[in-house]
């Protein structure tokens, strides 16, 4: 086929008018005032209009949104006059039925010999998909920012120290709690700074274990002591897990430091308590068993003067065991939330007087009870008696040379205050805040008094169950006064 035949064939195959109307983009020609004088079928289809409805009947601005019309008048026309062309302007066009769609708009000015614009040729590309993508991208970005803020808020809200590291273990994020614990400015904290805050006895073991987990990429857990900004070391459980990419590459480590100091101290106290409880129970049991062996040997013999003494000693040790077991049962009930309070009306003076009888029989202390002998109280008489006996026993145990015990009760500020006061050596100020703690035992001169360290703790819980308060006033060399209150509103 020669070139002449090919050219002739092309004139029949390629129809410029068909290409114009069936192009995948919109073509438009309008006069300087915006009157549309030519438009292709593609753009007509987008606008849901016919050619007759548009040509010489509509202006380009008629199809623009309100914002587009303002931009067209204030920016497009001046730019076109100055530069002769514009590229990639974003407009919203309105269809015949009021719907809008996005287009990218480009235009070239046609000028006469005098340089005046006589027409504008424009090309419009449907930008709806791109706009949707940009909108989705913006929504996704905003959601990601929101999620990031929410995560940071939650991280700052948690009581744990939260942190993240790079794959090689360098810290790249810390939460507010972390920053406050170590007094870090700007939330910048290095791995070396963290290692410096670890207790000397824990540092080497932590470094070895952490390095091993960084290498193998397995979850990490370690107990250690961390020094806070006050110089105090507190036990923490350090945990970290790796976050992987789809290709199983470690992207980041997420970690936390949970304060377990109270838990550690509780475990230590529990171990101490088990040891003390075993000793406290073993001593009277051993004595009781020895007495029973002696009684067994002499049971067939005539009564001897020692028999009464052995029975008294056996009863005394049995009561001691019963008291210790009672304390353990009370603590068990408190822990399980099963300590019951059964309130009834009773005479407080008579209850106190009954509690003092066993002390009076020992003829060691003089007891002075002060208060309204007719005062009636609504409370659990058995539990209040338990508190009073414990307070009195403490005075007998820790102030044996006091000579005088004063038990007073009075109505004061809408509550009844009961106090047991001795003239003993007093209690050091640093020990007073811990007297009502569970398992706390007072020592003196390096040696501890007998007991499980539960009595005052149980007293405090009983008083709290009644809605009252408790405490102790003491000064070295001037004695101590243990007190508790019962609210009158409960009476």
C-alpha positions in Angstrom: 0.0 0.0 0.0 1.5 3.3 -1.1 1.6 6.5 1.1 -1.0 8.3 -1.0 -3.6 5.5 -0.5 -2.8 5.4 3.3 -3.4 9.2 3.6 -6.7 8.9 1.8 -7.7 6.1 4.0 -6.8 8.1 7.1 -9.1 10.9 6.1 -12.0 8.5 6.3 -10.8 6.6 9.5 -9.8 9.7 11.6 -12.6 12.1 11.9 -11.5 15.1 14.1 -15.1 15.8 15.0 -15.6 12.3 16.3 -12.4 12.5 18.3 -13.5 15.8 19.7 -16.8 14.6 20.9 -15.8 11.1 22.1 -12.6 12.2 23.9 -12.3 10.8 27.5 -12.0 14.4 28.7 -14.3 17.5 28.4 -13.6 20.2 25.7 -15.1 23.6 26.0 -14.8 27.0 24.2 -16.4 30.1 25.6 -16.3 33.9 25.0 -14.6 36.4 27.4 -17.9 36.8 29.2 -18.2 33.0 29.7 -20.8 32.3 27.0 -20.3 28.7 25.8 -19.9 28.5 22.0 -18.6 25.0 21.7 -18.7 21.9 23.9 -18.0 18.2 23.3 -20.4 15.3 24.0 -18.3 14.0 26.8 -18.7 17.1 28.9 -22.4 17.3 28.0 -22.8 13.8 29.3 -21.2 14.7 32.6 -23.5 17.7 32.9 -26.6 15.8 31.9 -27.4 18.5 29.3 -28.0 18.5 25.5 -26.1 20.7 23.1 -29.2 22.8 22.4 -29.5 23.6 26.2 -26.0 24.8 26.5 -24.6 26.5 23.3 -25.1 30.2 23.5 -27.6 29.6 26.3 -25.3 29.0 29.2 -22.2 30.5 30.6 -19.3 28.5 32.0 -19.9 30.1 35.4 -23.4 28.7 35.5 -22.0 25.3 36.1 -19.6 26.3 38.9 -20.3 26.0 42.6 -20.5 29.2 44.6 -16.9 28.9 45.6 -15.9 28.2 42.0 -17.8 31.2 40.7 -15.9 33.5 43.2 -12.6 32.0 42.2 -13.4 32.2 38.5 -14.2 36.0 38.7 -11.4 37.0 41.1 -8.5 34.7 40.1 -9.1 32.8 36.9 -10.0 35.7 34.5 -7.1 38.0 35.8 -4.6 35.1 35.5 -5.8 34.2 32.0 -5.5 37.8 30.9 -2.0 38.1 32.2 -0.4 34.7 31.4 -2.7 33.6 28.6 -3.2 30.1 30.1 -3.9 28.3 33.4 -3.3 24.7 34.4 -4.9 22.3 36.8 -7.4 24.4 38.6 -9.8 22.4 40.7 -13.4 23.2 40.3 -16.7 21.6 41.2 -19.3 21.5 38.3 -23.0 21.2 38.9 -25.1 18.8 36.7 -28.6 19.5 35.5 -30.0 17.6 38.5 -28.0 19.5 41.1 -25.2 17.0 41.7 -21.6 18.1 41.8 -18.5 16.4 40.5 -14.8 17.5 40.6 -12.7 18.4 37.6 -9.2 19.6 36.9 -9.5 22.6 34.6 -6.9 24.0 32.1 -7.5 26.8 29.6 -5.7 28.7 26.9 -6.8 32.2 25.8 -7.3 33.0 22.1 -6.3 36.6 21.4 -6.7 38.9 18.4 -3.9 41.0 16.8 -4.4 43.7 19.4 -3.8 41.1 22.2 -7.4 41.0 23.4 -8.9 37.8 24.5 -11.7 36.8 22.0 -12.3 33.2 23.2 -11.1 30.6 25.7 -10.3 26.9 24.9 -10.6 24.7 27.9 -10.0 21.1 28.8 -11.6 19.4 31.8 -10.6 16.1 33.3 -12.9 14.2 35.7 -11.2 14.4 39.0 -13.9 12.7 41.1 -11.9 9.5 41.8 -8.8 11.5 42.7 -10.9 13.8 45.0 -12.4 10.7 46.6 -9.0 9.3 47.1 -7.7 12.5 48.6 -10.7 12.7 50.8 -10.2 9.1 52.0 -6.5 9.8 52.5 -7.4 12.9 54.5 -9.9 11.0 56.6 -7.4 8.2 57.1 -4.7 10.7 58.1 -7.0 12.5 60.5 -8.1 9.1 62.0 -4.4 8.2 62.3 -3.7 11.4 64.1 -6.8 10.9 66.3 -5.7 7.3 67.1 -2.2 8.6 67.9 -3.6 11.3 70.3 -6.0 8.7 71.9 -3.1 6.2 72.3 -0.9 8.9 73.8 -3.8 10.0 76.1 -4.3 6.4 77.3 -0.5 5.9 77.7 -0.3 9.0 79.8 -3.4 7.9 81.8 -2.1 4.5 82.8 -0.1 4.2 86.0 2.6 2.3 84.2 5.7 3.7 82.7 5.2 3.2 78.9 8.0 3.3 76.4 8.9 2.1 72.9 12.3 1.4 71.3 13.8 1.0 67.9 14.7 -2.6 66.8 18.1 -2.2 68.4 16.7 -1.1 71.7 17.1 2.6 71.6 14.3 4.4 73.4 12.2 6.6 71.0 9.0 7.3 73.0 8.1 7.6 76.7 4.8 8.5 78.3 4.1 11.3 80.8 4.3 8.9 83.8 7.8 7.8 82.6 8.9 11.4 82.2 7.5 12.3 85.7 9.1 9.3 87.4 12.6 10.2 86.2 12.0 14.0 85.9 12.8 13.9 82.2 12.5 17.2 80.2 11.1 17.1 76.7 10.4 13.3 76.9 13.8 12.5 75.6 15.5 9.5 77.3 18.3 7.2 76.2 19.0 3.6 76.8 22.1 4.6 78.8 20.1 6.9 81.0 17.7 4.1 81.7 20.5 1.8 82.7 21.9 4.4 85.0 18.6 4.4 87.0 18.7 0.7 87.6 19.9 -0.6 91.0 23.5 -1.7 90.9 22.6 -5.3 91.9 20.0 -5.6 89.1 21.8 -3.8 86.2 24.1 -6.5 84.9 21.4 -9.2 84.9 19.0 -6.8 83.1 21.5 -5.9 80.4 22.3 -9.5 79.6 18.6 -10.6 79.5 17.6 -7.6 77.4 20.4 -8.0 74.9 19.4 -11.7 74.5 15.8 -10.8 73.8 16.8 -8.1 71.3 18.8 -10.7 69.4 16.2 -13.4 69.3 13.1 -11.2 69.2 11.1 -12.9 72.0 8.9 -11.2 74.7 10.8 -9.9 77.6 10.1 -9.8 81.4 12.3 -8.8 84.3 12.0 -7.6 87.9 14.3 -4.8 88.9 14.6 -1.7 91.1 14.4 1.7 89.4 15.5 5.0 91.1 13.0 7.8 90.9 13.8 11.5 90.8 13.8 11.5 94.7 16.5 9.0 94.8 14.2 6.2 96.0 14.4 2.8 94.5 11.2 1.0 93.8 10.6 -2.5 92.4 9.2 -2.6 88.9 8.2 -5.4 86.5 9.7 -4.5 83.1 7.9 -6.1 80.2 8.4 -5.7 76.4 7.1 -7.3 73.3 8.3 -6.9 69.7 6.0 -5.6 66.9 6.7 -7.2 63.5 6.2 -6.1 59.9 4.5 -8.5 57.4 8.0 -9.7 56.5 8.6 -10.7 60.2 11.1 -7.9 60.6 11.0 -6.2 64.1 9.6 -2.7 63.5 9.5 -1.6 67.2 9.5 -2.8 70.8 6.6 -1.8 73.0 7.3 -1.9 76.7 6.1 -1.0 80.2 7.4 -0.7 83.7 4.8 -1.7 86.4 5.4 -0.6 90.0 5.3 -3.9 92.0 7.1 -2.4 95.1 4.1 -2.9 97.4 3.7 -6.4 96.1 7.3 -7.2 96.7 7.1 -5.8 100.3 3.9 -7.8 100.9 5.7 -11.0 99.8 8.5 -10.2 102.2 6.1 -9.5 105.0 4.2 -12.7 104.2 7.4 -14.7 104.5 8.3 -13.0 107.8 4.8 -13.5 109.0 4.8 -17.3 108.3 8.1 -17.5 110.2 6.8 -15.5 113.1 3.4 -17.3 113.2 5.2 -20.7 113.2 7.4 -19.6 116.1 4.5 -18.0 118.1 2.3 -21.1 117.7 5.1 -23.5 118.3 6.2 -22.0 121.7 2.9 -22.4 123.6 2.2 -25.7 121.8 5.5 -27.1 123.0 4.9 -25.9 126.5 1.3 -27.3 126.5 2.6 -30.7 125.2 5.2 -30.8 127.9 2.6 -30.1 130.6 0.3 -32.8 129.2 3.1 -35.3 129.3 3.8 -34.5 133.0 0.0 -34.7 133.8 -0.2 -38.0 132.0 2.6 -39.4 134.2 1.0 -38.3 137.4 -2.6 -38.8 136.6 -2.8 -42.1 138.5 -1.0 -40.7 141.5 -2.7 -39.0 144.4 -3.3 -35.3 144.0 -0.1 -33.2 144.4 0.3 -29.4 145.0 1.8 -29.1 141.5 -1.3 -30.4 139.7 -3.1 -27.1 140.0 -0.1 -25.2 138.8 0.2 -27.4 135.7 -3.5 -27.0 134.9 -3.2 -23.2 135.2 -0.1 -23.2 132.9 -1.9 -25.5 130.4 -5.0 -23.2 130.3 -2.8 -20.1 129.9 -1.0 -21.6 126.9 -4.2 -23.0 125.4 -5.7 -19.5 125.6 -2.6 -18.1 123.9 -3.0 -20.5 121.1 -6.7 -19.8 120.9 -5.9 -16.0 120.7 -3.4 -16.5 117.9 -5.7 -18.7 115.9 -8.5 -16.2 116.5 -6.3 -13.4 115.0 -5.6 -15.6 112.0 -9.3 -16.3 111.5 -10.1 -12.6 111.8 -7.5 -11.7 109.2 -8.9 -14.4 106.9 -12.4 -12.9 107.3 -11.2 -9.4 106.6 -9.3 -10.5 103.5 -12.4 -12.3 102.2 -14.6 -9.4 103.1 -16.6 -11.7 105.5 -16.0 -9.9 108.9 -19.6 -9.3 110.1 -20.7 -6.5 112.3 -23.9 -7.2 114.4 -24.9 -4.0 116.1 -26.9 -3.9 119.3 -27.4 -1.4 122.1 -25.2 -1.9 125.1 -23.7 0.1 128.1 -20.2 1.2 127.1 -19.1 1.6 130.7 -20.0 -1.9 131.7 -18.3 -3.3 128.6 -15.1 -1.5 129.5 -15.3 -2.6 133.1 -15.6 -6.2 132.0 -12.6 -5.9 129.8 -10.5 -4.7 132.7 -11.3 -7.5 135.1 -8.5 -9.8 134.1 -6.0 -7.0 134.4 -7.3 -6.1 137.9 -6.9 -9.8 139.0 -3.2 -9.6 138.1 -2.9 -6.7 140.6 -0.2 -5.1 138.5 -2.0 -2.1 137.1 -4.4 0.4 138.6 -7.2 1.1 136.2 -9.1 4.4 136.1 -12.3 4.4 133.9 -13.7 7.8 133.1 -17.0 8.5 131.3 -20.7 8.6 131.5 -21.7 5.3 133.2 -25.2 5.4 131.6 -24.0 6.0 128.0 -25.6 3.5 125.6 -23.9 2.7 122.3 -25.2 1.0 119.1 -22.4 -1.2 117.9 -21.1 -4.8 117.8 -20.3 -5.3 121.5 -18.1 -8.3 120.8 -16.0 -6.5 118.2 -15.7 -3.4 120.3 -14.6 -5.5 123.3 -12.0 -7.1 121.0 -10.6 -3.6 120.2 -10.5 -2.6 123.9 -8.8 -5.8 125.0 -6.2 -5.4 122.3 -5.5 -1.8 123.3 -5.3 -2.8 127.0 -3.0 -5.8 126.2 -0.7 -3.5 124.3 -0.4 -1.2 127.3 0.3 -4.2 129.5 2.9 -5.6 127.1 4.7 -2.4 126.1 4.4 -0.4 129.3 4.6 -3.0 132.1 6.0 -0.4 134.6 3.3 2.2 133.8 1.4 1.4 137.0 -1.7 3.3 135.9 -4.0 2.7 132.9 -6.6 5.4 132.1 -9.6 4.4 130.0 -11.8 7.3 129.1 -14.7 7.9 126.8 -16.7 11.0 125.9 -19.0 12.5 123.3 -17.0 15.0 121.1 -17.9 16.5 117.7 -20.8 14.1 116.9 -18.8 11.0 117.8 -17.8 9.0 120.8 -14.1 8.9 121.5 -12.6 6.0 123.5 -8.9 6.1 124.6 -6.6 3.8 126.5 -3.7 5.8 128.0 -0.6 4.5 129.8 2.5 6.2 131.5 5.0 4.0 129.7 8.1 4.8 127.7 6.2 6.1 124.6 6.6 5.2 121.0 9.2 6.6 118.5 7.6 9.1 116.1 8.9 7.2 113.0 7.0 4.0 114.1 3.6 5.6 114.8 2.5 5.7 111.1 3.0 1.9 110.8 1.4 0.7 114.0 -1.9 -0.3 112.4 -0.3 -1.9 109.3 -0.8 -5.6 108.8 2.1 -7.8 110.1 3.9 -4.7 111.7 5.6 -5.6 115.0 7.2 -3.0 117.3 10.8 -3.8 118.4 12.6 -2.3 121.3 16.4 -2.3 121.7 16.8 -4.6 118.8 14.4 -7.3 120.0 10.8 -7.8 119.0 7.9 -8.4 121.3 5.8 -11.6 120.9 2.8 -11.5 118.6 1.9 -11.8 115.0 1.6 -8.1 114.2 -2.1 -8.4 113.5 -3.8 -7.1 116.6 -3.9 -3.4 115.8 -4.6 -4.1 112.1 -7.7 -6.0 113.1 -8.7 -3.2 115.5 -8.4 -0.7 112.7 -10.5 -2.7 110.4 -13.2 -3.3 113.0 -13.4 0.5 113.7 -13.5 1.3 110.0 -16.4 -1.2 109.7 -18.2 0.9 112.3 -17.5 4.1 110.3 -15.1 5.4 113.0 -11.6 6.6 113.2 -8.5 5.4 115.1 -5.0 6.5 116.0 -2.4 6.9 118.7 -0.8 9.9 120.4 2.6 9.3 121.9 5.7 11.0 123.1 8.9 9.4 124.2 9.1 9.3 128.0 5.5 10.5 128.5 3.4 7.4 127.6 0.9 6.6 124.8 -2.8 7.0 124.2 -4.5 4.6 121.7 -7.9 5.8 120.7 -10.8 5.1 118.4 -14.2 6.7 117.7 -17.7 5.7 116.9 -20.0 8.1 115.0 -23.0 9.3 116.8 -25.0 9.4 113.6 -24.9 5.6 113.6 -26.3 5.5 117.2 
